[in-house]
Amino acid sequence: MKKHPVIAAVILAALALFAYYLGKPRNGAPGESPPSASEKPFQKGDSRMAPGRIPLSVPARSGLAAVTPHPDAVAFGRDPSAAGKEPQQLFRLFEFYRETFGGFPSGEGNAHFMNALRGANPERLPIFPESHPRLNREGELLDFWGSPFFFHQISSDHIEIRSPGPDREIFTEDDITVPNR
């Protein structure tokens, strides 16, 4: 009967050792040096450019991934009858960003959020066209009435997109808002 606690302790020690070696980072083949920080692919939690740490400028076109922007972004704003649905259309683009990078971007303003969609993201993926008729000189995306959209990241899983609406004043009765809950 005294052997059972000893056997249990040996098994627990073996499992702990196995878990330790299983979680230990690998450096590749023997004699091979580990990749440098610039050679590693982006992973969630990577401090080089996490989804919430978006630069205030868009990378040069030559530094972007060689893909065309998202079709919904290219078509954005072309249908005047869909003015009231624009925040929802934008929300779908931000959802695509979240699915791709594990969280919504965060920023100090509209241009900062749009930079993330225009390629200032971990994979340099141009989700939104670099030049779009609805982007002003500051890089802000404008709604149908010519006012900048308001983006508010509440958490990595919750973003609010607001158009000031026809009166062009933010936080009034005619605002068009899409919360993500």
N, CA, C and O of each residue as an XYZ file, in Angstrom:
724
protein
N       0.809     -1.193      0.000
C       0.000      0.000      0.000
C       0.853      1.257      0.000
O       0.409      2.290     -0.501
N       2.061      1.206      0.543
C       2.913      2.381      0.588
C       3.501      2.706     -0.781
O       4.011      3.810     -0.970
N       3.446      1.782     -1.744
C       4.019      2.016     -3.070
C       3.157      2.966     -3.899
O       3.685      3.638     -4.785
N       1.881      3.044     -3.650
C       1.008      3.890     -4.468
C       1.374      5.368     -4.398
O       1.427      6.003     -5.452
N       1.632      5.965     -3.226
C       2.037      7.379     -3.210
C       3.367      7.597     -3.920
O       3.552      8.639     -4.550
N       4.289      6.661     -3.840
C       5.584      6.800     -4.516
C       5.390      6.730     -6.018
O       5.967      7.530     -6.754
N       4.589      5.789     -6.482
C       4.323      5.650     -7.922
C       3.623      6.920     -8.440
O       3.952      7.416     -9.518
N       2.671      7.433     -7.678
C       1.962      8.652     -8.080
C       2.923      9.827     -8.169
O       2.829     10.631     -9.096
N       3.847      9.939     -7.220
C       4.819     11.031     -7.240
C       5.740     10.913     -8.445
O       6.054     11.923     -9.074
N       6.175      9.720     -8.778
C       7.051      9.492     -9.933
C       6.308      9.851    -11.226
O       6.877     10.483    -12.117
N       5.046      9.448    -11.323
C       4.258      9.750    -12.526
C       4.052     11.259    -12.656
O       4.182     11.807    -13.750
N       3.732     11.932    -11.554
C       3.559     13.387    -11.594
C       4.851     14.102    -11.989
O       4.819     15.066    -12.754
N       5.970     13.636    -11.476
C       7.257     14.234    -11.833
C       7.547     14.037    -13.317
O       8.029     14.955    -13.980
N       7.259     12.856    -13.841
C       7.481     12.570    -15.262
C       6.586     13.450    -16.129
O       7.032     13.973    -17.151
N       5.318     13.616    -15.725
C       4.404     14.469    -16.479
C       4.853     15.930    -16.447
O       4.768     16.624    -17.460
N       5.323     16.394    -15.310
C       5.813     17.767    -15.204
C       7.022     17.981    -16.106
O       7.123     19.012    -16.771
N       7.933     17.025    -16.135
C       9.116     17.110    -16.985
C       8.713     17.099    -18.455
O       9.257     17.860    -19.255
N       7.770     16.246    -18.807
C       7.271     16.173    -20.182
C       6.637     17.513    -20.585
O       6.908     18.019    -21.673
N       5.801     18.084    -19.720
C       5.155     19.360    -20.007
C       6.195     20.470    -20.170
O       6.042     21.337    -21.030
N       7.233     20.450    -19.364
C       8.297     21.450    -19.460
C       8.967     21.386    -20.825
O       9.128     22.415    -21.482
N       9.359     20.195    -21.258
C      10.038     20.065    -22.543
C       9.115     20.299    -23.718
O       9.562     20.756    -24.770
N       7.837     19.996    -23.565
C       6.871     20.231    -24.626
C       6.684     21.733    -24.865
O       6.520     22.156    -26.010
N       6.707     22.533    -23.816
C       6.517     23.973    -23.934
C       7.784     24.748    -24.218
O       7.719     25.951    -24.472
N       8.931     24.100    -24.184
C      10.209     24.774    -24.402
C      10.361     25.149    -25.878
O      10.093     24.314    -26.742
N      10.786     26.382    -26.195
C      10.951     26.770    -27.601
C      12.037     25.954    -28.291
O      13.047     25.576    -27.698
N      11.781     25.700    -29.569
C      12.737     24.934    -30.373
C      13.589     25.897    -31.182
O      13.083     26.920    -31.642
N      14.842     25.605    -31.364
C      15.737     26.446    -32.153
C      16.016     25.883    -33.531
O      16.919     26.369    -34.211
N      15.284     24.889    -33.964
C      15.523     24.308    -35.278
C      16.486     23.144    -35.180
O      16.630     22.527    -34.125
N      17.140     22.852    -36.283
C      18.064     21.722    -36.351
C      19.317     22.008    -35.530
O      19.650     23.172    -35.305
N      20.026     20.953    -35.074
C      21.262     21.176    -34.321
C      22.246     22.011    -35.138
O      22.445     21.778    -36.330
N      22.848     22.981    -34.475
C      23.814     23.840    -35.149
C      23.177     24.999    -35.885
O      23.889     25.874    -36.377
N      21.849     25.033    -35.976
C      21.142     26.099    -36.684
C      20.795     27.198    -35.694
O      20.292     26.920    -34.606
N      21.060     28.443    -36.067
C      20.751     29.536    -35.156
C      19.270     29.881    -35.257
O      18.664     29.703    -36.314
N      18.679     30.377    -34.164
C      17.265     30.737    -34.218
C      17.060     31.930    -35.146
O      17.967     32.745    -35.316
N      15.860     32.042    -35.756
C      15.624     33.166    -36.657
C      15.630     34.487    -35.896
O      15.269     34.544    -34.721
N      16.047     35.548    -36.586
C      16.062     36.871    -35.955
C      14.630     37.374    -35.854
O      13.731     36.823    -36.490
N      14.413     38.415    -35.059
C      13.069     38.952    -34.857
C      12.447     39.401    -36.174
O      11.237     39.271    -36.359
N      13.263     39.933    -37.103
C      12.708     40.411    -38.363
C      12.352     39.266    -39.309
O      11.583     39.478    -40.247
N      12.880     38.069    -39.098
C      12.580     36.929    -39.963
C      11.383     36.137    -39.478
O      10.818     35.357    -40.244
N      10.983     36.313    -38.237
C       9.880     35.538    -37.684
C       8.569     36.042    -38.258
O       8.387     37.249    -38.422
N       7.649     35.130    -38.566
C       6.328     35.576    -39.006
C       5.571     36.161    -37.829
O       5.869     35.854    -36.675
N       4.578     37.016    -38.127
C       3.777     37.614    -37.064
C       2.959     36.542    -36.369
O       2.393     35.664    -37.020
N       2.897     36.613    -35.063
C       2.049     35.742    -34.261
C       1.291     36.614    -33.288
O       1.752     37.697    -32.929
N       0.111     36.143    -32.851
C      -0.662     36.900    -31.869
C       0.221     37.204    -30.670
O       0.967     36.343    -30.203
N       0.133     38.414    -30.181
C       0.926     38.811    -29.025
C       2.315     39.307    -29.392
O       3.079     39.688    -28.506
N       2.659     39.314    -30.660
C       3.964     39.778    -31.110
C       4.046     41.279    -30.884
O       3.181     42.022    -31.348
N       5.059     41.728    -30.189
C       5.162     43.151    -29.855
C       5.680     43.989    -31.021
O       5.660     45.218    -30.946
N       6.151     43.339    -32.116
C       6.642     44.134    -33.241
C       5.532     44.989    -33.825
O       5.761     46.156    -34.144
N       4.333     44.438    -33.972
C       3.201     45.226    -34.440
C       1.923     44.485    -34.097
O       1.328     43.843    -34.962
N       1.505     44.564    -32.881
C       0.257     43.950    -32.458
C      -0.897     44.716    -33.088
O      -0.728     45.887    -33.429
N      -2.075     44.095    -33.256
C      -3.185     44.768    -33.920
C      -3.537     46.118    -33.328
O      -3.964     47.006    -34.067
N      -3.377     46.311    -32.040
C      -3.731     47.577    -31.421
C      -2.659     48.641    -31.520
O      -2.906     49.788    -31.148
N      -1.481     48.303    -32.009
C      -0.377     49.265    -32.098
C      -0.144     49.648    -33.555
O       0.805     49.182    -34.185
N      -0.993     50.475    -34.069
C      -0.959     50.833    -35.479
C      -0.188     52.134    -35.658
O      -0.457     53.111    -34.959
N       0.771     52.160    -36.589
C       1.507     53.398    -36.854
C       0.577     54.488    -37.383
O      -0.472     54.200    -37.959
N       0.969     55.715    -37.184
C       0.150     56.828    -37.648
C       0.291     57.084    -39.143
O      -0.409     57.943    -39.678
N       1.162     56.375    -39.826
C       1.298     56.553    -41.269
C       1.143     55.206    -41.973
O       1.424     54.148    -41.410
N       0.691     55.284    -43.211
C       0.519     54.083    -44.023
C       1.870     53.712    -44.613
O       2.609     54.597    -45.043
N       2.216     52.416    -44.646
C       3.485     52.036    -45.259
C       3.481     52.344    -46.759
O       2.425     52.449    -47.382
N       4.661     52.483    -47.313
C       4.786     52.722    -48.751
C       4.147     51.574    -49.517
O       4.171     50.427    -49.072
N       3.584     51.888    -50.657
C       2.911     50.880    -51.480
C       3.826     49.686    -51.743
O       3.358     48.548    -51.786
N       5.120     49.931    -51.917
C       6.057     48.840    -52.192
C       6.210     47.908    -50.992
O       6.643     46.767    -51.154
N       5.860     48.374    -49.788
C       5.972     47.546    -48.599
C       4.710     46.769    -48.277
O       4.684     46.010    -47.309
N       3.653     46.947    -49.079
C       2.391     46.256    -48.824
C       2.365     44.891    -49.482
O       3.069     44.640    -50.460
N       1.541     44.012    -48.928
C       1.343     42.692    -49.532
C       0.775     42.893    -50.939
O      -0.024     43.801    -51.168
N       1.185     42.058    -51.856
C       0.779     42.183    -53.253
C      -0.588     41.526    -53.478
O      -0.701     40.522    -54.182
N      -1.609     42.106    -52.872
C      -2.985     41.635    -53.045
C      -3.875     42.838    -53.291
O      -3.525     43.965    -52.941
N      -5.023     42.591    -53.895
C      -5.963     43.684    -54.106
C      -6.763     43.901    -52.822
O      -6.980     42.956    -52.063
N      -7.200     45.124    -52.575
C      -8.004     45.397    -51.379
C      -9.297     44.571    -51.380
O      -9.705     44.032    -52.409
N      -9.916     44.487    -50.230
C     -11.162     43.742    -50.056
C     -12.215     44.301    -51.016
O     -12.337     45.521    -51.130
N     -12.977     43.452    -51.708
C     -13.976     43.940    -52.665
C     -15.016     44.881    -52.042
O     -15.461     45.825    -52.696
N     -15.403     44.634    -50.792
C     -16.369     45.523    -50.129
C     -15.776     46.907    -49.910
O     -16.499     47.902    -49.943
N     -14.474     46.979    -49.688
C     -13.815     48.273    -49.490
C     -13.724     49.026    -50.809
O     -13.911     50.243    -50.844
N     -13.441     48.320    -51.883
C     -13.352     48.953    -53.200
C     -14.714     49.527    -53.593
O     -14.789     50.609    -54.176
N     -15.791     48.801    -53.273
C     -17.142     49.230    -53.641
C     -17.731     50.236    -52.651
O     -18.798     50.795    -52.907
N     -17.061     50.473    -51.539
C     -17.615     51.338    -50.499
C     -17.948     52.720    -51.032
O     -17.120     53.355    -51.685
N     -19.174     53.193    -50.754
C     -19.590     54.543    -51.113
C     -20.075     54.718    -52.528
O     -20.445     55.827    -52.912
N     -20.087     53.671    -53.314
C     -20.509     53.809    -54.715
C     -22.025     53.859    -54.886
O     -22.514     54.352    -55.903
N     -22.773     53.357    -53.907
C     -24.227     53.313    -53.994
C     -24.824     54.374    -53.076
O     -24.883     54.169    -51.864
N     -25.276     55.522    -53.634
C     -25.823     56.588    -52.792
C     -27.049     56.151    -51.988
O     -27.326     56.717    -50.930
N     -27.778     55.158    -52.474
C     -28.966     54.710    -51.742
C     -28.598     53.907    -50.489
O     -29.471     53.614    -49.672
N     -27.335     53.552    -50.328
C     -26.890     52.765    -49.175
C     -26.218     53.624    -48.111
O     -25.514     53.091    -47.253
N     -26.416     54.940    -48.146
C     -25.744     55.841    -47.203
C     -25.985     55.429    -45.760
O     -25.065     55.480    -44.944
N     -27.202     55.025    -45.433
C     -27.523     54.627    -44.066
C     -26.920     53.303    -43.656
O     -26.920     52.964    -42.472
N     -26.408     52.550    -44.607
C     -25.818     51.236    -44.317
C     -24.289     51.272    -44.296
O     -23.649     50.246    -44.063
N     -23.707     52.434    -44.534
C     -22.249     52.517    -44.593
C     -21.557     52.087    -43.297
O     -20.553     51.378    -43.368
N     -22.046     52.482    -42.120
C     -21.377     51.992    -40.905
C     -21.375     50.463    -40.818
O     -20.399     49.870    -40.358
N     -22.450     49.834    -41.251
C     -22.514     48.370    -41.238
C     -21.511     47.789    -42.242
O     -20.875     46.774    -41.957
N     -21.366     48.413    -43.397
C     -20.384     47.955    -44.379
C     -18.968     48.059    -43.810
O     -18.151     47.153    -43.975
N     -18.691     49.178    -43.137
C     -17.377     49.351    -42.507
C     -17.156     48.319    -41.406
O     -16.062     47.775    -41.252
N     -18.206     48.066    -40.652
C     -18.095     47.085    -39.584
C     -17.657     45.728    -40.132
O     -16.843     45.044    -39.512
N     -18.189     45.337    -41.283
C     -17.787     44.052    -41.890
C     -16.295     44.058    -42.241
O     -15.634     43.025    -42.129
N     -15.763     45.198    -42.661
C     -14.330     45.291    -42.956
C     -13.506     45.185    -41.668
O     -12.465     44.527    -41.647
N     -13.971     45.831    -40.598
C     -13.280     45.708    -39.318
C     -13.383     44.290    -38.760
O     -12.456     43.808    -38.110
N     -14.506     43.624    -39.013
C     -14.647     42.219    -38.611
C     -13.618     41.357    -39.350
O     -13.017     40.458    -38.762
N     -13.423     41.637    -40.636
C     -12.420     40.915    -41.413
C     -11.036     41.138    -40.787
O     -10.249     40.200    -40.658
N     -10.753     42.373    -40.406
C      -9.481     42.693    -39.746
C      -9.346     41.876    -38.456
O      -8.303     41.277    -38.195
N     -10.413     41.863    -37.659
C     -10.374     41.146    -36.376
C     -10.165     39.654    -36.583
O      -9.397     39.030    -35.851
N     -10.836     39.075    -37.565
C     -10.662     37.647    -37.860
C      -9.237     37.351    -38.331
O      -8.683     36.296    -38.020
N      -8.655     38.269    -39.070
C      -7.312     38.081    -39.608
C      -6.226     38.264    -38.554
O      -5.260     37.501    -38.522
N      -6.376     39.271    -37.688
C      -5.307     39.632    -36.756
C      -5.623     39.382    -35.284
O      -4.776     39.634    -34.426
N      -6.813     38.897    -34.978
C      -7.128     38.537    -33.606
C      -7.677     39.652    -32.748
O      -7.872     39.451    -31.549
N      -7.933     40.808    -33.303
C      -8.514     41.913    -32.552
C      -8.721     43.106    -33.456
O      -8.114     43.210    -34.521
N      -9.586     44.006    -33.020
C      -9.793     45.233    -33.776
C      -8.579     46.142    -33.601
O      -7.906     46.080    -32.573
N      -8.292     46.987    -34.596
C      -7.217     47.957    -34.381
C      -7.684     49.006    -33.388
O      -8.885     49.176    -33.176
N      -6.759     49.695    -32.793
C      -7.121     50.824    -31.944
C      -6.357     52.023    -32.467
O      -5.323     51.879    -33.119
N      -6.860     53.178    -32.185
C      -6.188     54.351    -32.697
C      -6.616     55.602    -31.993
O      -7.459     55.589    -31.097
N      -6.011     56.691    -32.422
C      -6.293     57.993    -31.834
C      -7.354     58.742    -32.620
O      -7.819     59.797    -32.188
N      -7.735     58.214    -33.752
C      -8.736     58.882    -34.570
C      -9.009     58.088    -35.832
O      -8.450     57.015    -36.058
N      -9.885     58.650    -36.642
C     -10.326     58.011    -37.873
C      -9.134     57.605    -38.753
O      -9.064     56.462    -39.205
N      -8.208     58.525    -38.996
C      -7.073     58.233    -39.887
C      -6.240     57.070    -39.365
O      -5.748     56.257    -40.148
N      -6.080     56.987    -38.063
C      -5.309     55.909    -37.462
C      -5.965     54.553    -37.747
O      -5.288     53.598    -38.128
N      -7.285     54.478    -37.559
C      -8.015     53.251    -37.853
C      -7.934     52.916    -39.339
O      -7.752     51.758    -39.715
N      -8.070     53.942    -40.180
C      -8.022     53.696    -41.623
C      -6.628     53.264    -42.063
O      -6.498     52.478    -43.002
N      -5.592     53.757    -41.408
C      -4.238     53.302    -41.731
C      -4.111     51.798    -41.510
O      -3.455     51.103    -42.286
N      -4.740     51.304    -40.455
C      -4.704     49.858    -40.186
C      -5.350     49.099    -41.338
O      -4.842     48.063    -41.767
N      -6.470     49.616    -41.837
C      -7.140     48.950    -42.956
C      -6.387     49.146    -44.271
O      -6.523     48.334    -45.186
N      -5.603     50.203    -44.374
C      -4.875     50.489    -45.613
C      -3.498     49.836    -45.661
O      -2.761     50.033    -46.627
N      -3.136     49.064    -44.639
C      -1.889     48.315    -44.717
C      -0.963     48.467    -43.536
O       0.033     47.747    -43.459
N      -1.240     49.369    -42.611
C      -0.397     49.504    -41.420
C      -0.866     48.467    -40.396
O      -1.397     48.806    -39.339
N      -0.657     47.210    -40.739
C      -1.076     46.100    -39.894
C       0.009     45.031    -39.924
O       0.938     45.131    -40.725
N      -0.082     44.025    -39.086
C       1.013     43.053    -38.969
C       1.439     42.366    -40.269
O       2.611     42.022    -40.421
N       0.522     42.162    -41.195
C       0.865     41.491    -42.450
C       1.000     42.451    -43.624
O       1.182     42.019    -44.762
N       0.910     43.761    -43.351
C       0.957     44.786    -44.406
C      -0.114     44.510    -45.466
O       0.110     44.697    -46.662
N      -1.274     44.062    -44.999
C      -2.383     43.666    -45.858
C      -3.265     44.877    -46.169
O      -3.872     45.439    -45.258
N      -3.347     45.290    -47.445
C      -4.195     46.434    -47.789
C      -5.658     46.002    -47.915
O      -6.089     45.570    -48.984
N      -6.411     46.118    -46.839
C      -7.822     45.742    -46.835
C      -8.644     46.827    -47.532
O      -9.586     46.521    -48.264
N      -8.293     48.075    -47.308
C      -8.978     49.228    -47.902
C      -8.026     49.859    -48.913
O      -6.820     49.899    -48.670
N      -8.546     50.362    -50.059
C      -7.649     50.957    -51.063
C      -6.863     52.140    -50.498
O      -7.385     52.944    -49.725
N      -5.620     52.223    -50.896
C      -4.750     53.311    -50.443
C      -5.329     54.671    -50.813
O      -5.339     55.600    -50.006
N      -5.807     54.765    -52.043
C      -6.467     56.001    -52.466
C      -7.919     55.646    -52.774
O      -8.196     54.777    -53.601
N      -8.817     56.315    -52.115
C     -10.248     56.066    -52.266
C     -10.915     57.439    -52.296
O     -10.486     58.334    -51.568
N     -11.946     57.635    -53.110
C     -12.557     58.964    -53.208
C     -13.124     59.486    -51.883
O     -13.318     60.693    -51.741
N     -13.387     58.629    -50.935
C     -13.952     59.064    -49.655
C     -12.887     59.362    -48.601
O     -13.236     59.732    -47.481
N     -11.619     59.217    -48.917
C     -10.556     59.568    -47.964
C     -10.168     61.028    -48.175
O      -9.918     61.452    -49.304
N     -10.118     61.797    -47.088
C      -9.701     63.190    -47.206
C      -8.170     63.283    -47.126
O      -7.492     62.261    -47.018
N      -7.634     64.488    -47.178
C      -6.168     64.683    -47.161
C      -5.507     64.161    -45.897
O      -4.337     63.778    -45.921
N      -6.244     64.141    -44.794
C      -5.703     63.652    -43.519
C      -5.788     62.131    -43.408
O      -5.343     61.554    -42.415
N      -6.356     61.481    -44.422
C      -6.487     60.031    -44.387
C      -7.725     59.550    -43.658
O      -7.843     58.364    -43.350
N      -8.657     60.464    -43.377
C      -9.904     60.093    -42.705
C     -10.931     59.638    -43.742
O     -11.011     60.183    -44.843
N     -11.710     58.629    -43.364
C     -12.793     58.171    -44.229
C     -14.033     59.000    -43.925
O     -14.426     59.151    -42.769
N     -14.649     59.537    -44.985
C     -15.823     60.394    -44.837
C     -17.096     59.614    -45.134
O     -17.110     58.709    -45.969
N     -18.165     59.983    -44.432
C     -19.457     59.361    -44.686
C     -20.091     59.995    -45.933
O     -19.480     60.852    -46.574
N     -21.290     59.582    -46.268
C     -22.000     60.068    -47.448
C     -22.155     61.585    -47.441
O     -22.151     62.214    -48.500
N     -22.294     62.181    -46.242
C     -22.528     63.611    -46.116
C     -21.237     64.414    -45.985
O     -21.289     65.630    -45.801
N     -20.095     63.768    -46.074
C     -18.809     64.461    -46.065
C     -18.184     64.656    -44.693
O     -17.221     65.411    -44.558
N     -18.707     63.996    -43.683
C     -18.148     64.096    -42.329
C     -17.320     62.857    -42.023
O     -17.655     61.766    -42.483
N     -16.243     63.006    -41.254
C     -15.448     61.830    -40.885
C     -16.246     60.871    -39.994
O     -16.972     61.291    -39.092
N     -16.092     59.591    -40.269
C     -16.670     58.575    -39.384
C     -15.977     58.666    -38.029
O     -14.836     59.119    -37.932
N     -16.667     58.236    -37.000
C     -16.115     58.174    -35.652
C     -15.967     56.700    -35.292
O     -16.946     55.954    -35.292
N     -14.734     56.282    -34.982
C     -14.453     54.904    -34.586
C     -14.052     54.909    -33.121
O     -13.194     55.686    -32.702
N     -14.679     54.040    -32.351
C     -14.358     53.948    -30.929
C     -14.173     52.482    -30.570
O     -15.133     51.712    -30.537
N     -12.924     52.105    -30.302
C     -12.674     50.737    -29.873
C     -12.907     50.671    -28.375
O     -12.221     51.333    -27.596
N     -13.876     49.870    -27.984
C     -14.217     49.727    -26.579
C     -13.382     48.618    -25.947
O     -12.973     48.721    -24.791
N     -13.133     47.561    -26.709
C     -12.249     46.465    -26.294
C     -11.775     45.772    -27.561
O     -12.135     46.182    -28.665
N     -10.963     44.713    -27.410
C     -10.484     44.014    -28.607
C     -11.634     43.321    -29.341
O     -11.487     42.947    -30.505
N     -12.777     43.146    -28.672
C     -13.933     42.493    -29.283
C     -15.128     43.423    -29.465
O     -16.214     42.952    -29.804
N     -14.966     44.707    -29.256
C     -16.097     45.622    -29.285
C     -15.660     46.962    -29.883
O     -14.803     47.660    -29.341
N     -16.270     47.290    -31.002
C     -15.973     48.562    -31.659
C     -17.283     49.235    -32.035
O     -18.255     48.571    -32.395
N     -17.299     50.547    -31.949
C     -18.465     51.313    -32.366
C     -18.056     52.153    -33.564
O     -17.003     52.791    -33.563
N     -18.907     52.143    -34.589
C     -18.687     52.952    -35.784
C     -19.873     53.897    -35.893
O     -21.026     53.466    -35.846
N     -19.591     55.179    -36.037
C     -20.665     56.179    -36.025
C     -20.480     57.158    -37.179
O     -19.395     57.699    -37.394
N     -21.565     57.369    -37.914
C     -21.634     58.426    -38.923
C     -22.423     59.571    -38.305
O     -23.471     59.333    -37.705
N     -21.946     60.816    -38.435
C     -22.711     61.939    -37.886
C     -24.072     62.134    -38.563
O     -24.923     62.851    -38.036
N     -24.283     61.510    -39.712
C     -25.576     61.600    -40.389
C     -25.770     62.902    -41.141
O     -24.838     63.694    -41.285
N     -27.006     63.121    -41.627
C     -27.285     64.280    -42.476
C     -27.019     65.639    -41.826
O     -26.688     66.594    -42.529
N     -27.156     65.748    -40.496
C     -26.910     67.058    -39.877
C     -25.423     67.333    -39.671
O     -25.045     68.438    -39.281
N     -24.584     66.340    -39.929
C     -23.116     66.445    -39.852
C     -22.605     66.786    -38.451
O     -21.480     67.263    -38.298
N     -23.416     66.545    -37.445
C     -23.010     66.768    -36.061
C     -22.979     65.425    -35.338
O     -23.943     64.661    -35.382
N     -21.864     65.150    -34.677
C     -21.696     63.871    -33.985
C     -22.506     63.875    -32.684
O     -22.671     64.910    -32.039
N     -22.998     62.706    -32.324
C     -23.769     62.470    -31.100
C     -25.095     63.235    -31.076
O     -25.491     63.800    -30.057
N     -25.765     63.235    -32.226
C     -27.119     63.785    -32.277
C     -28.075     62.676    -32.699
O     -27.654     61.552    -32.973
N     -29.356     63.001    -32.748
C     -30.398     62.015    -32.995
C     -30.274     61.287    -34.332
O     -30.669     60.126    -34.434
N     -29.738     61.940    -35.348
C     -29.699     61.312    -36.673
C     -28.412     60.531    -36.944
O     -28.201     60.069    -38.065
N     -27.553     60.375    -35.941
C     -26.322     59.584    -36.118
C     -26.696     58.154    -36.508
O     -27.714     57.614    -36.076
N     -25.851     57.569    -37.327
C     -26.023     56.166    -37.719
C     -24.899     55.402    -37.058
O     -23.725     55.636    -37.348
N     -25.250     54.495    -36.175
C     -24.264     53.819    -35.335
C     -24.368     52.312    -35.475
O     -25.457     51.747    -35.575
N     -23.218     51.684    -35.479
C     -23.152     50.232    -35.463
C     -22.290     49.817    -34.283
O     -21.067     49.947    -34.325
N     -22.928     49.315    -33.228
C     -22.115     48.756    -32.135
C     -21.872     47.287    -32.409
O     -22.657     46.634    -33.097
N     -20.787     46.773    -31.872
C     -20.481     45.350    -31.975
C     -20.624     44.761    -30.584
O     -19.801     45.029    -29.709
N     -21.619     43.992    -30.378
C     -21.818     43.371    -29.076
C     -21.839     41.881    -29.221
O     -21.997     41.166    -28.231
